[in-house]
Amino acid sequence: MKQKIKIVIICIVLVFTFFMSGCNDCGSNPNCLIHDGAARSYLLQVPACYRRFSGDPIPLVVDLHGYTYSGSSQSDLSGFKKLSESECFMVAWPNGLYNSWNAGGGCCGDAAANDVDDVGAIIAIVDQLKSRYNIDPNRVYATGLSNGGAMSHWLNTWASDVFAAVVPYACPPLEDPKTQAVNPNSVLIFQAYDDTLVPYNGGGIGSFVSAEAGFENWKQANGCVGEPVETWRSGDSNCKAYTNCDDGTEVVLCSVPGDHYIYDNISTSITQMGWDFMSRFTMP
């Protein structure tokens, strides 16, 4: 019996050691790098158009998963994988440590609890891809769902020299961007009226600000003036925008029916709408 217990303990130690070393070792995965001593991996979609016309710079979209999810699940959920082929852009789906992102405001999970440098890690991934592919440095964009949407806001706050525009889905900014020393770019926020995880009117488990408050926060951060104008409506769905903002930026809020997993809530593709918005903007 003692021998069996000893063998089990050895096996547990070996498995634990292997797991921990895997967290700090990319192994043979080319879509991986070490940042702050941890392996940061990502999935990558290189569209066929890039291989055919490799001399042309290609835009890059960084698509960030929600809390407890992964790059793989986000690639299946968001619709940017299919869209990258028809619209000719590259997509990266990074994996957050502990399946979460440190996106400000104490969110979310172990990434926030351990103060993971996700901004630095995502910038490092973008730099690695720029070194390997002919990516247009003026057309790099961020998007994501839920915790990934919050991370998109955070990148627009702290990496506005990298990302030309961001499109967060199902999450407002978790900290007021106008209180930060930033030069923010254009932002399009999608939120759902019936979301119970991140309520449209604010509150919930994260004490979120409302969609309207997040919209107004970005208005202030981008120096927008005047009143928002409605730019799109379909049934109960609508978008409104501040278009008179600093440096030609825009701040847009699109509100749709449905729940937190927002991409298929309406018949119109809000993934396509997200791409159509971000692709209009380039770095100055």
C-alpha positions as CSV (number, residue, x, y, z in Angstrom):
1,M,0.0,0.0,0.0
2,K,2.8,2.4,0.9
3,Q,4.5,1.7,-2.4
4,K,1.3,2.5,-4.3
5,I,0.8,5.7,-2.4
6,K,4.5,6.7,-3.2
7,I,3.9,6.0,-6.9
8,V,0.7,8.1,-6.9
9,I,2.6,11.0,-5.2
10,I,5.4,10.8,-7.7
11,C,2.9,10.8,-10.6
12,I,1.2,13.8,-9.2
13,V,4.5,15.7,-8.8
14,L,5.5,14.8,-12.3
15,V,2.2,16.0,-13.8
16,F,2.3,19.2,-11.7
17,T,5.9,19.8,-12.8
18,F,5.0,19.2,-16.5
19,F,2.0,21.6,-16.2
20,M,4.0,24.3,-14.6
21,S,6.8,24.0,-17.1
22,G,4.3,24.2,-19.9
23,C,3.1,27.6,-18.5
24,N,6.6,28.9,-19.1
25,D,7.6,27.1,-22.2
26,C,6.2,27.5,-25.8
27,G,7.7,24.2,-26.8
28,S,7.2,23.7,-30.6
29,N,4.3,26.1,-30.9
30,P,5.3,28.9,-33.3
31,N,2.3,31.0,-32.2
32,C,3.7,31.6,-28.8
33,L,6.2,33.8,-26.9
34,I,7.5,34.3,-23.4
35,H,6.3,37.5,-21.7
36,D,7.1,38.2,-18.0
37,G,8.2,34.6,-17.7
38,A,5.0,33.1,-18.9
39,A,4.2,31.4,-22.3
40,R,1.6,33.5,-24.2
41,S,0.0,31.5,-27.0
42,Y,-2.5,32.4,-29.7
43,L,-4.4,31.0,-32.6
44,L,-3.8,32.6,-36.0
45,Q,-5.9,32.9,-39.2
46,V,-3.9,33.8,-42.3
47,P,-6.4,34.3,-45.1
48,A,-5.8,32.9,-48.6
49,C,-5.6,36.5,-50.0
50,Y,-2.4,37.0,-48.1
51,R,-0.7,34.0,-49.6
52,R,-1.8,35.1,-53.1
53,F,-0.8,38.7,-52.7
54,S,2.0,38.6,-50.2
55,G,3.4,41.9,-51.3
56,D,0.4,43.8,-50.0
57,P,0.3,44.8,-46.3
58,I,-2.6,43.2,-44.5
59,P,-4.7,44.4,-41.6
60,L,-4.6,42.5,-38.3
61,V,-7.5,42.0,-35.9
62,V,-6.8,40.8,-32.3
63,D,-10.0,39.0,-31.1
64,L,-10.1,38.4,-27.3
65,H,-12.2,35.8,-25.6
66,G,-14.4,36.1,-22.5
67,Y,-13.8,35.1,-18.9
68,T,-13.2,31.3,-18.6
69,Y,-13.1,30.9,-22.4
70,S,-10.1,30.6,-24.7
71,G,-8.8,31.8,-28.1
72,S,-10.2,28.6,-29.7
73,S,-13.7,29.2,-28.3
74,Q,-13.7,32.8,-29.4
75,S,-12.6,31.9,-32.9
76,D,-15.7,29.6,-33.1
77,L,-18.0,32.2,-31.6
78,S,-17.3,35.7,-33.0
79,G,-17.5,35.2,-36.7
80,F,-14.2,36.9,-37.5
81,K,-12.6,33.7,-38.8
82,K,-15.0,33.5,-41.7
83,L,-15.0,37.2,-42.3
84,S,-11.2,37.3,-42.5
85,E,-11.4,35.3,-45.7
86,S,-14.0,37.4,-47.4
87,E,-12.6,40.8,-46.3
88,C,-8.9,39.9,-46.4
89,F,-7.5,40.5,-42.9
90,M,-5.5,38.4,-40.5
91,V,-6.9,37.4,-37.1
92,A,-5.1,36.5,-33.9
93,W,-7.0,34.9,-30.9
94,P,-4.7,35.1,-27.8
95,N,-5.2,32.9,-24.8
96,G,-5.5,34.7,-21.5
97,L,-3.6,33.3,-18.6
98,Y,-6.1,31.6,-16.3
99,N,-8.6,32.0,-19.1
100,S,-9.0,35.6,-18.1
101,W,-7.8,39.1,-18.9
102,N,-6.5,41.8,-16.5
103,A,-8.7,44.5,-18.0
104,G,-8.9,47.2,-15.3
105,G,-11.4,47.8,-12.5
106,G,-10.3,44.6,-10.8
107,C,-11.5,42.4,-13.6
108,C,-11.2,39.6,-14.2
109,G,-10.4,36.5,-12.3
110,D,-6.9,35.3,-11.6
111,A,-5.4,37.5,-14.3
112,A,-6.5,40.5,-12.4
113,A,-5.7,39.0,-9.0
114,N,-2.1,38.3,-10.2
115,D,-1.8,41.7,-12.0
116,V,-0.9,40.0,-15.2
117,D,0.5,42.3,-17.8
118,D,-1.9,41.5,-20.6
119,V,-1.4,44.8,-22.3
120,G,2.3,44.1,-22.7
121,A,1.6,40.5,-23.7
122,I,-0.8,41.5,-26.5
123,I,1.5,44.2,-27.8
124,A,4.3,41.5,-27.8
125,I,2.1,39.2,-29.9
126,V,1.3,42.0,-32.3
127,D,5.1,42.8,-32.6
128,Q,5.8,39.1,-33.2
129,L,3.3,38.9,-36.0
130,K,4.6,42.2,-37.5
131,S,8.1,40.6,-37.6
132,R,6.8,37.5,-39.5
133,Y,4.1,38.9,-41.8
134,N,3.6,41.9,-43.9
135,I,1.1,43.5,-41.6
136,D,0.0,47.1,-42.0
137,P,1.1,48.7,-38.8
138,N,-1.5,51.5,-39.3
139,R,-4.4,49.0,-39.5
140,V,-4.2,46.9,-36.3
141,Y,-7.5,46.6,-34.4
142,A,-8.8,45.0,-31.2
143,T,-12.1,43.4,-30.4
144,G,-13.5,40.9,-28.0
145,L,-16.5,39.6,-26.0
146,S,-17.3,40.3,-22.3
147,N,-13.9,40.2,-20.5
148,G,-12.3,40.4,-23.9
149,G,-14.5,43.4,-24.7
150,A,-13.3,45.0,-21.5
151,M,-9.7,44.2,-22.6
152,S,-10.4,46.0,-25.9
153,H,-11.4,49.1,-23.9
154,W,-8.2,48.7,-21.8
155,L,-6.0,48.5,-25.0
156,N,-7.7,51.6,-26.3
157,T,-6.7,53.3,-23.0
158,W,-3.1,52.0,-22.7
159,A,-2.1,51.0,-26.2
160,S,-3.6,53.6,-28.5
161,D,-0.3,53.9,-30.3
162,V,-0.8,50.3,-31.5
163,F,-4.5,49.9,-32.2
164,A,-6.2,52.2,-34.7
165,A,-9.8,51.3,-33.4
166,V,-11.5,48.9,-31.1
167,V,-14.9,47.2,-31.1
168,P,-15.8,45.8,-27.7
169,Y,-18.8,43.4,-27.5
170,A,-21.0,43.0,-24.3
171,C,-18.9,45.1,-21.9
172,P,-18.5,48.8,-21.1
173,P,-15.1,50.2,-20.1
174,L,-14.3,49.1,-16.5
175,E,-12.5,52.2,-15.7
176,D,-13.3,55.7,-16.8
177,P,-10.9,56.3,-19.8
178,K,-11.0,60.1,-19.5
179,T,-9.1,59.8,-16.2
180,Q,-6.1,58.1,-17.8
181,A,-3.3,59.8,-19.7
182,V,-4.3,58.5,-23.1
183,N,-4.8,59.4,-26.7
184,P,-7.7,57.1,-27.5
185,N,-8.8,56.1,-30.9
186,S,-12.3,55.3,-32.4
187,V,-14.5,52.9,-30.5
188,L,-17.7,51.1,-31.3
189,I,-19.5,49.4,-28.4
190,F,-22.1,46.7,-28.8
191,Q,-24.3,45.9,-25.8
192,A,-27.5,43.8,-25.5
193,Y,-30.6,45.0,-23.7
194,D,-31.4,41.7,-22.1
195,D,-27.8,40.9,-20.9
196,T,-28.0,39.5,-17.3
197,L,-24.2,39.0,-16.9
198,V,-23.3,42.6,-17.9
199,P,-26.6,44.5,-17.6
200,Y,-27.3,47.1,-20.2
201,N,-28.4,49.6,-17.4
202,G,-25.4,48.8,-15.2
203,G,-24.9,46.9,-12.0
204,G,-24.6,43.1,-11.9
205,I,-21.9,41.1,-10.3
206,G,-19.2,43.4,-11.5
207,S,-21.0,46.6,-10.6
208,F,-20.7,47.6,-14.2
209,V,-21.4,51.1,-15.5
210,S,-24.3,51.3,-17.9
211,A,-23.9,51.1,-21.6
212,E,-24.9,54.8,-21.8
213,A,-22.4,55.8,-19.2
214,G,-19.6,53.9,-21.0
215,F,-20.6,55.6,-24.2
216,E,-20.4,59.0,-22.5
217,N,-17.1,58.2,-20.9
218,W,-15.5,57.6,-24.3
219,K,-17.2,60.8,-25.6
220,Q,-15.3,62.8,-22.9
221,A,-12.0,60.9,-23.4
222,N,-12.2,61.6,-27.2
223,G,-13.1,65.2,-26.8
224,C,-16.4,64.8,-28.7
225,V,-18.8,67.7,-28.9
226,G,-22.4,68.1,-29.9
227,E,-25.2,65.5,-29.6
228,P,-25.0,61.9,-30.8
229,V,-26.8,61.1,-34.1
230,E,-28.5,57.9,-35.0
231,T,-26.6,56.2,-37.7
232,W,-28.5,52.9,-38.0
233,R,-31.8,51.3,-37.0
234,S,-33.4,48.0,-37.6
235,G,-36.4,47.1,-35.4
236,D,-35.4,47.4,-31.8
237,S,-31.7,47.7,-32.7
238,N,-30.0,51.0,-33.2
239,C,-26.6,52.7,-33.3
240,K,-25.8,56.3,-32.3
241,A,-22.5,58.1,-32.8
242,Y,-20.5,61.1,-31.8
243,T,-18.7,62.0,-35.0
244,N,-17.2,65.4,-34.1
245,C,-14.3,64.2,-31.9
246,D,-10.6,64.8,-31.6
247,D,-8.4,63.7,-34.5
248,G,-11.3,62.5,-36.6
249,T,-12.2,59.8,-34.2
250,E,-15.7,58.5,-33.6
251,V,-17.5,57.0,-30.6
252,V,-20.5,54.7,-31.3
253,L,-22.9,52.7,-29.2
254,C,-25.0,50.0,-30.9
255,S,-27.8,48.5,-28.8
256,V,-29.5,45.2,-29.7
257,P,-32.0,42.9,-28.2
258,G,-30.9,39.5,-26.7
259,D,-28.4,38.1,-24.2
260,H,-24.8,38.3,-23.4
261,Y,-23.5,36.1,-26.2
262,I,-24.3,38.8,-28.6
263,Y,-23.0,37.9,-32.0
264,D,-26.1,36.1,-33.3
265,N,-28.8,38.1,-31.4
266,I,-30.1,39.8,-34.6
267,S,-30.3,38.8,-38.2
268,T,-27.8,41.6,-39.2
269,S,-24.2,40.5,-38.7
270,I,-22.8,42.7,-36.0
271,T,-19.4,41.1,-36.7
272,Q,-19.6,42.5,-40.2
273,M,-20.7,45.9,-38.7
274,G,-17.7,45.8,-36.4
275,W,-15.3,45.1,-39.2
276,D,-16.9,47.8,-41.4
277,F,-16.4,50.3,-38.6
278,M,-12.8,49.5,-37.5
279,S,-11.6,49.1,-41.1
280,R,-12.4,52.8,-41.8
281,F,-9.7,54.0,-39.4
282,T,-5.9,54.0,-39.7
283,M,-3.3,55.3,-37.3
284,P,-2.4,58.9,-38.0
